[in-house]
Amino acid sequence: MVPSTATGNVQFNDTSTIPPVTIGTGSIASGHAVFTTSALSMGSHNIVAKYLGDTSNAVSISAPLTQTVNQVSTSSTISLSSSATSITLGQSVTFTATVVPSTATGKVQLLVNGANFGSPVALSGGQATFTTSSLQTGTYGITASYSGDANFSPNTSNSLSITTTLTITGQGSTQGAGNGDDDDADDEDVHHTNSDNEGAEQEENHESSQNHESSQNNNPTTSGNTGQGNNGHTNVNYIEHKNKNKQKQHGDD
């Protein structure tokens, strides 16, 4: 303060509010007035010093001084839990991050093996949840990172381990293979049966044709030809010979 011989008091006012508020007063000593306070709220304040004057010096006001008060961050804790520690490929799992105190705001980022997984999720009631079904086969380390806010400091959760496995059920493939073998067996049986039946049918048709041909050739009215008659005789002998062989086979049986 000039002159340094001034006496009296200095009033300190916060002009950031309407109307301005007097926050304290300091006595002048050797040209200085000092005032200490811890009552300023969080935010920005415009402080003005007003000299109240004395018998020799008039009242005067200083230029404003901007004073910013930051909120002191309080430590926070964050814990992570999961709905399962082992899942199959494609199965959903939910991770829940809990921040204490529950009044904390901000966001939580999920990390898989140290890399960000998905987008940050805003806290609601001190919790943030993540649900996913996209974890591929393997074992993963899962953590959650709290970003912090104006009142609470950032923090990182405990680490969880989760394993995704690929489960193959043998029931479908086994039944399919069995059905396939049965189908092949059925096809084979049908094929053999049809082949045998066709062979028997062809043999019967052949014998019937030969009998019919022999009958025609031995009947002069039907054949009308000596050459056909000779052929018919030969056919009859063949049939008789074959019939004898069949009778012999039946006798052996």
Buried (B, 14 or more C-beta within 10 A) or exposed (E): BEEEEBBBBBBBBBBBEEEBEEBEEBEBEEEEBEBEEEEBEEEEBBBBBBBBBBEEBEEBEBEBEEEEEEEEEEEBBBEBEBEEEEBEEEEEBEBBBBBBEEEBBBBBBBBBEEEEBEEBBEBEEBEBBBEEEEBEEEEBEBBBBBBBBEBBEBBEBEEBEBBBEEEEEEEEEEEEEEEEEEEEEEEEEEEEEEEEEEEEEEEEEEBEEBEEBBBBBBEEEEBEEEEBBEBBEEBBEEBEEEEEEEEEEEEEE
